[in-house]
Structures are given as structure tokens and as C-alpha cells.
């Protein structure tokens, strides 16, 4: 009995270990290389990048074009393949003939074999599709992958069935043993019966574990492929959206050309004749495509026939290795407001505070996702992640940004890339205050008025932002308000500088009264917590908690849905601590990796590298045009320090002039207003009741007209 039971246990364990094979990898792959394609008698053979995939032969001018512009596609199911002279072969499909030439005889044979195999697979697939009544043939590669997944899932179902049968068998045996145990209660062989019950219970437990593992594997396989299919579906939807935009723009261009032809048909006669002569190349060599050689990730067509792609820079000059005795300068500044102390640019980074404020938009896609949320609580989680993400760019950024001059502005137009554009202005110099407004075409508007107060405490510098950030979503009107936490730069006297964020953020949805309380834990050498830790709770208007947020301000944030809460011990001041039971956390936000060589470029992110990039058409007060900042970025620090002193002296003289005018007006009994910003105006906030600066409008219209007559001369 015992030997047989042990043998059965060993067999069952072996069965459990061998149950779940690895899913087979899908067969198939891409064939791609350069080939020469005949275009016309004027241009002859032109080099094109050809890609064979899923029974389709596509070609592009360059490899980079694979992301956005396909020059032509040849279905091989109905194509005729003919081998010509050395290195030549001809494809005929849909009434068109394609003359192709490979770089070598071996390359030609490789392509012909691949094309013939792809044609055979496509033909077989079409016949199978016709027999099954499916009008749309499934690509061979996808069909093999789907069959492999289905086969794996079926195998897992079979494993579950086997485990189910074993559980039934062992359960019945266990029940019989229990019955026998009752019959022989008190007898001498009672001990043997108990041992038999224990052995069968062991078998039952092992089988149950096998079934649990089978269920888990089944779900893992289904979940992993579900994510891949969802990602593919999302990509196809985006491609469809871009294609619809392209078709719409092509239709507009067609109508414009047709209208122009009706008005003056004679001027277009030459164009018609040239197009007739180019028919052999599917019009791919027409000027329309030549203008799109450097098109962005989606096709854009303009009536002018020329489209340019804005390529953003990815590096700036390396930071010079300047030595500086920090303590010799800072020892006389203890307890003072740093904004009032002339500081050499050696402490700075080549960006202004207005540009650092604009860096809050590094992860604007979080707000794009939040704008699509149906649930206000889910939306709150993404808004909270966005409020934390703005600090991720500061983890290595111990240098201070330039204090903007009064009236200095900064614009960031990212309508084409990210759907938003931003304008900020320095509205006050003492105390330093900036106003910022962002409008997005993807369903949200953000604005803020931030006043900076910074103090040197001997061992560290504290930077305390005052003011509120406002965010409103267009679809549901939800209006969120929150503020910033304190930033501290440590080791001013000795050691390596490092920065920390600490304090609380209370995000309030003023529309629904939902709240989110975020706590930035200060770093402690003796703490066991993760450094730079952030925790939070999302509550509805009734005070009921729905989500727990956790993460770090320099890396990522996650949310976990609360399913149950209870009162536990361990609270402070006699209060009971609330214990939450949650589902598995979901990733809300994760930091992008820094660019290569970032340590020599002030640890700038990819967005920060582009903020000071020269751009035409901006206001004459834009931070990009500030000469000392521009010299510092170029590595000319001595010249930048001289220019910085000149600008600060000019600003002091301008302030004295305004004060003299105000005193003169006061002596004459006249009312005079203080300094008035150009693009922002002071109003009372409806939500907080505080006085704040909001965008009055007109900047982008002035830029379109290039009318900057309202801008002061500050540089």
C-alpha cells in the first residue's frame, strides 16, 4: 500500500512538471534589401528598398520611409514572376510590369526563390479562404501565429481536463477512506486507515496545485497575446486615422488644382503632357512625392506642394569643466532671498525659469489619456501621476535656471508633435513670478501662476513655489487645482550636491469634489523606505478611498484599486490606522531614459535639449534670444558672465525709471498703475478666491502677423 502510494505521488509530480510546454514560435519572417527598379527612360534604374512580407512586395525610397511612406505594393498571389538576363527579373501584376535588378546573381536567385515561395503560400491561402467562405484572406504569418496560440490554449484546456479527472478520482478515494475510518473506529487497524487518508489527501493536494498552475498558465498565455493584439489594433487605428487625414488633404488639393485648371487651363497643358510620359513609374517620381522626401511620421500635404519636417536637436555643446569655490560665494548669503543676489552663471544651467516651468509638459501624454477617461476617479489618478512626473527631470539638475527678466517670455509650439502650444511670461521681478498657459487640441487646458521664494540655510538651499496649477478637461468640464512641493539642494558646503522633493500635494477636482492627497517623503539616511518615495490616496466627495497611489518622483507611479478597507492598529495620536486591501497595481507613468551623454549636457532630458533651440518668428522677448544664456550654452562662460551683469544693470536702471515715473505721478496727484504684463492680466480666481495672472490672449495672433509692437525691449 505505502510503496504504491509513493509511486503514485512520484508519477503525479512528474506529470505536473511536464504538463505545460512552451508555445511554439511563429514561423516566417521578412525578406528585405536594396534592389534597382526601372522608372523611366530619363532616370533609368533607381535604387529602392524592397520588403517582402505576408505575400506583399512593398518598396520605399529609403529604409526610413518604412515608417510613413510606401511608394508601391505588389500582391504576389496574382503576380507572374519571370527571370531575365543576369541579375534581372520581371514581375507582372494587375496590368503593370515591374523590371527589377539585383546587385549580384546570388542576390537575384535569393529574391526569385523568396518571391516564388511567397506566391505559392499566398495562392494556397486564397484557395483555403475561398473554400471556407471567408472573403478576406488572412496573411500566412498571422494565420500560423493564430493557429499556434489556439493550439497552445487547447493544450492547456486538455491539461485542465486531466487534472479535473484526477481530482475527481482522488476525491472519491478520499471519501471512501473517510467512510472506512468511521467503520473501524476503535479497531487495531485504525492507524493504517488514517495513514491511507493522509496519503490520499496528499495526492489530492498535489493534483489541486497542478490544476491551479494549469489555470494560471492558461490565463498568462491568453493575457500576453491579448496585450499584443490590443497593441496591434491600436497601431492599426492610428494608421487608419493618419490615412484618413491624408486622403482628406489630397481631396482638398485635388479640388484646388481642379479649380485652378478651370480658371486657366492653358498653363496646365505642359503638366498633363509630362504626367503622360511618366505613367510607367506609377507617378512615384512626380514632384508631389519629391516634396515629401523628409516627411514626418505621418504624411502631410500642403497646397503649396512643399512640406518640411521640423527636426529637433538631440544634443548641445558639452558643459565646460569650470572649478568654483561655492562656499566662498555662498557664505555671505545665509538667510537671504537668492533672487536678490547677483550670482555668476557657474551656478546656472542654460535654461530660464520659464523654460523649466514649460518642462512640466514632458509627459503631456498623461493628460491626453486622462482626457479620454469616462471615470473621474481614473482621471484623477492620471492627473496625480502627471503632477509627480514634472519632478522626474530634476533628479540630477542641481544647477539653478536663469532668473527671467521682467517681461521675458517663452513659447513652445508643439501642435504638430503633441497637439499643444504653451506661452509663459515673467509678470513680476520681486518676488519672481511667472504665468503660464497651455492649450491642447487633445482635450485639455492648463494654466498656472507661480511665485518662487528661495532661501539659503547654510547647508542647503530651499526653493518654495507658491501658487496653484489649474487643469480643465474640455469634454466633461472637470477642473483640477493643486500646488507644488518644496525642492531642496543639499551639501552646499561639502560633498556632492543632491536634490530632494518633500511636502504634500492636495489635488482637488472642483467639479466633482474628488480629492487626491500625495505625500513626498523627505530622504532620510536611516529610513528603510525607498528613496524619493511618493504615496497617495484618491477619495470621492464622500471621503471614501478608491485608489492607492505609490511610486517615486524620479521613476514611476502606480495605482491600485481598493476593494476593502478596515481599521487596524498602529496609528499616531491614538488614531486607528486604515488598512486597505487592493487589486494588483497598474503602471500609470514611467520616466523616459535620459539621452546619451546627458551627464555632459547638464543632465537635460530629450525635451529640455530642444527648449533653447533657436526658432524663427518668436517674440523679441523670448528666452531663446537671451544673450547670456545663449553664450553659456555655447560654453563661453566668461563672456556669458559679462553679458549677465550688463542685462542685470539694464534691468535695475529700468526699474528705477519706472519708480521715478510713479513718484512723479503721485506728486502730481495722478493715478498710475504698476508694471502690466503684455500677455497676462491679473484676475481673482473663482475657485480659490486668490489674485492670479491668467492669459489674456493675443500672443499667437501677434505671432501670425509678426506684430511685436507691444513687447518691451529687455535684451
CORLINPE-V918231 format. One record per pair of residues at least 12 apart in sequence whose C-alpha atoms are under 7 Angstrom apart, sorted by sequence separation. I is the first residue (numbers start at 1). J is the second residue. D is the distance in Angstrom with one decimal. If there is no record, write none. Layout:
i = {I:I}
j = {J:J}
d = {D:D}
//
This chain:
i = {35:36:48:49:58:59:79:80:88:89:125:181:295:370:411:424:436:452:453:469:470:487:488:505:506:521:536:537:547:548:566:567:594:612:628:681:682:34:35:48:49:59:79:80:88:295:296:370:410:411:423:424:435:436:452:468:469:487:488:505:520:521:536:547:548:565:566:628:680:681:34:35:48:49:58:59:79:87:88:291:294:295:410:423:435:451:452:468:469:487:504:505:520:535:536:547:548:565:566:680:681:34:35:58:78:87:125:291:292:294:409:410:422:423:434:435:450:451:468:486:487:504:519:520:535:546:547:565:628:680:681:33:34:57:58:87:177:291:366:367:409:422:434:450:451:467:485:486:503:504:518:519:534:535:546:564:565:627:628:679:680:33:56:57:87:288:408:409:421:422:433:434:450:485:486:503:518:519:534:564:679:32:33:56:57:87:407:408:420:421:433:449:450:485:502:503:518:533:534:562:563:679:32:56:74:86:178:407:420:421:432:433:449:465:485:501:502:517:518:533:534:562:563:31:32:55:56:177:366:406:407:420:431:432:448:485:502:516:517:532:533:562:563:679:30:31:55:87:405:406:419:420:448:465:484:501:516:517:532:561:562:30:31:55:404:406:419:447:448:464:483:500:516:532:560:561:30:174:363:406:419:447:463:464:482:500:515:516:560:446:447:462:463:482:515:560:446:462:463:482:514:515:560:174:363:445:446:462:481:482:514:559:560:174:445:461:462:480:481:513:514:558:559:444:445:460:461:480:481:513:558:559:444:460:461:480:512:558:559:170:360:443:444:460:479:480:557:558:443:459:460:478:479:557:443:459:460:479:557:678:170:171:459:478:556:557:678:170:459:556:555:556:555:167:167:166:167:76:77:76:163:77:77:163:163:353:352:353:253:349:351:352:353:354:160:250:348:349:350:351:352:353:249:347:348:349:352:246:347:348:160:246:348:159:355:242:354:156:38:37:38:156:37:55:36:37:55:35:36:153:35:36:35:55:35:647:354:371:371:368:54:618:54:617:54:617:619:626:621:398:621:398:398:398:371:395:28:27:337:338:27:337:338:26:337:26:336:335:336:335:334:335:333:334:24:334:23:19:395:392:391:392:391:392:389:388:327:385:5:9:16:392:385:385:397:382:397:396:393:409:410:71:408:409:410:407:408:409:408:68:67:68:68:40:40:39:40:39:449:449:362:359:427:349:355:435:437:435:351:407:352:351:350:319:318:319:350:318:319:350:317:316:314:316:315:314:313:345:313:344:312:407:320:317:319:317:317}
j = {47:48:60:61:70:71:91:92:100:101:137:193:307:382:423:436:448:464:465:481:482:499:500:517:518:533:548:549:559:560:578:579:606:624:640:693:694:47:48:61:62:72:92:93:101:308:309:383:423:424:436:437:448:449:465:481:482:500:501:518:533:534:549:560:561:578:579:641:693:694:48:49:62:63:72:73:93:101:102:305:308:309:424:437:449:465:466:482:483:501:518:519:534:549:550:561:562:579:580:694:695:49:50:73:93:102:140:306:307:309:424:425:437:438:449:450:465:466:483:501:502:519:534:535:550:561:562:580:643:695:696:49:50:73:74:103:193:307:382:383:425:438:450:466:467:483:501:502:519:520:534:535:550:551:562:580:581:643:644:695:696:50:73:74:104:305:425:426:438:439:450:451:467:502:503:520:535:536:551:581:696:50:51:74:75:105:425:426:438:439:451:467:468:503:520:521:536:551:552:580:581:697:51:75:93:105:197:426:439:440:451:452:468:484:504:520:521:536:537:552:553:581:582:51:52:75:76:197:386:426:427:440:451:452:468:505:522:536:537:552:553:582:583:699:51:52:76:108:426:427:440:441:469:486:505:522:537:538:553:582:583:52:53:77:426:428:441:469:470:486:505:522:538:554:582:583:53:197:386:429:442:470:486:487:505:523:538:539:583:470:471:486:487:506:539:584:471:487:488:507:539:540:585:200:389:471:472:488:507:508:540:585:586:201:472:488:489:507:508:540:541:585:586:472:473:488:489:508:509:541:586:587:473:489:490:509:541:587:588:200:390:473:474:490:509:510:587:588:474:490:491:509:510:588:475:491:492:511:589:710:203:204:492:511:589:590:711:204:493:590:590:591:591:204:207:207:208:118:119:119:207:122:123:210:211:401:401:402:303:399:401:402:403:404:211:301:399:400:401:402:403:404:301:399:400:401:404:299:400:401:214:300:402:214:410:298:410:214:99:99:100:218:100:118:100:101:119:100:101:218:101:102:102:122:103:715:424:443:444:442:139:703:140:703:141:706:708:715:711:489:714:497:498:499:473:499:141:141:453:454:144:454:455:144:455:145:455:455:456:456:456:457:456:457:148:458:152:159:554:553:553:554:554:555:553:553:493:557:199:203:210:591:588:589:602:588:603:603:605:621:622:284:621:622:623:621:622:623:623:297:297:298:299:278:280:280:281:281:692:693:607:608:677:602:611:693:695:694:612:677:623:629:629:600:600:601:632:601:602:633:601:601:606:609:609:609:609:641:610:641:610:712:635:633:635:634:635}
d = {5.8:5.9:5.7:6.0:7.0:5.8:6.5:5.0:5.8:6.4:6.7:6.1:6.8:5.8:4.4:4.2:5.2:5.9:6.3:5.6:6.9:7.0:5.3:5.9:6.3:5.6:5.9:5.9:6.3:5.2:5.7:5.9:6.9:5.2:4.4:5.2:6.4:6.6:5.6:5.0:5.8:5.7:5.5:6.5:4.5:6.5:5.6:7.0:5.8:6.5:5.9:6.3:5.8:6.4:4.6:6.4:5.3:5.9:6.4:5.0:6.2:6.3:4.7:5.5:6.5:6.7:5.2:6.9:5.9:5.6:5.7:6.4:6.8:6.2:5.7:6.7:4.5:5.5:6.5:6.5:6.8:5.6:5.3:5.5:4.4:5.7:6.3:5.5:5.8:4.7:5.6:6.5:4.7:5.5:6.4:4.6:6.9:5.6:6.5:5.3:6.5:4.6:6.6:4.3:6.3:5.2:6.9:5.1:6.1:6.2:5.5:6.5:5.8:6.6:5.8:6.5:6.2:5.1:4.7:5.8:6.7:4.6:5.6:7.0:4.4:6.0:5.4:4.4:5.2:4.4:6.0:5.9:6.0:5.6:6.3:6.9:7.0:6.1:6.0:6.7:4.3:4.3:5.5:5.6:6.3:6.2:6.6:5.6:6.1:6.0:6.7:5.4:5.7:6.6:5.2:5.9:6.1:6.9:5.3:6.1:5.1:5.7:6.5:5.0:5.9:6.4:5.8:6.4:5.8:6.7:5.6:6.5:4.8:6.0:6.3:5.2:5.7:6.1:5.4:5.1:5.7:5.5:6.9:5.7:6.5:5.0:6.3:5.5:6.8:5.9:4.1:5.7:6.9:5.2:4.7:6.9:4.2:6.0:5.1:6.4:5.8:6.3:4.3:4.8:6.9:6.5:6.9:5.3:5.6:6.6:5.8:6.3:6.4:6.2:6.4:6.5:5.6:5.3:6.9:4.5:6.4:5.8:5.3:5.8:6.1:6.4:5.9:5.8:6.1:5.4:6.3:4.0:6.8:5.8:5.9:6.7:4.9:6.7:5.6:5.2:6.7:4.3:6.9:6.5:6.9:5.1:5.7:5.3:6.9:6.4:5.5:6.1:4.4:6.8:6.6:6.6:5.6:6.8:6.0:5.3:6.6:5.9:6.9:6.9:6.4:6.1:5.2:6.1:6.0:4.8:6.2:6.9:4.4:7.0:5.8:5.5:5.4:6.2:6.8:5.6:6.2:5.3:5.8:6.6:6.5:6.9:5.9:6.2:5.8:5.6:6.6:6.9:5.1:5.8:5.4:6.0:4.4:5.9:6.2:4.7:5.8:6.4:4.2:5.8:6.8:5.8:6.5:4.5:5.7:6.6:4.3:5.2:6.3:6.7:5.4:5.6:6.6:6.6:5.4:6.9:4.9:5.9:5.3:5.6:6.6:6.7:5.2:5.5:6.7:4.9:5.3:6.6:4.4:5.5:6.8:4.4:6.9:4.5:6.7:6.6:4.6:5.8:5.6:4.5:5.5:6.1:6.3:5.1:5.2:6.4:6.1:6.5:5.6:5.6:6.7:5.8:5.5:5.8:5.4:6.8:6.9:6.6:5.3:5.3:5.3:6.7:6.9:5.6:5.9:4.2:5.8:6.1:5.1:6.2:6.2:6.7:6.8:6.9:5.0:5.0:6.3:5.0:5.1:6.9:5.5:5.3:4.9:5.9:5.7:5.6:5.4:4.3:6.0:7.0:6.0:6.8:5.0:6.1:6.9:6.2:6.2:6.3:6.1:5.5:4.6:5.4:6.0:6.2:6.2:5.4:6.1:6.5:6.3:6.7:6.7:6.3:6.3:6.5:5.5:6.0:6.5:5.9:4.7:5.2:5.6:6.5:6.5:6.7:4.9:6.5:5.9:6.3:5.1:5.6:6.9:6.7:6.3:5.7:6.7:5.9:5.3:6.9:6.1:6.7:6.2:7.0:6.5:6.4:6.8:6.6:6.7:6.6:6.4:6.3:6.1:6.3:6.1:6.9:7.0:5.8:7.0:5.6:6.2:6.2:5.2:5.0:5.7:5.8:6.3:5.3:5.1:5.7:6.6:5.6:6.3:5.7:5.8:6.7:6.3:5.6:6.1:4.2:6.7:6.7:6.4:5.6:5.8:6.1:6.9:6.2:5.6:6.9:6.5:6.3:7.0:6.6:6.4:6.2:6.7:5.5:4.9:6.4:5.0:4.7:5.5:7.0:6.0:6.2:6.5:5.3:6.3:5.5:6.7:6.9:6.6:6.7:6.6:5.0:6.3:6.0:6.5:6.8:5.5:6.7:6.6:6.1:6.3:6.9:6.8:6.5:6.7:6.8:5.3:5.6:5.2:5.8:6.0:5.3:6.9:5.3:7.0:6.5:6.7:6.8:6.2:6.3:7.0:6.0:5.9:6.2:6.2:6.9:6.1:6.8:6.4:6.0:6.8}
//
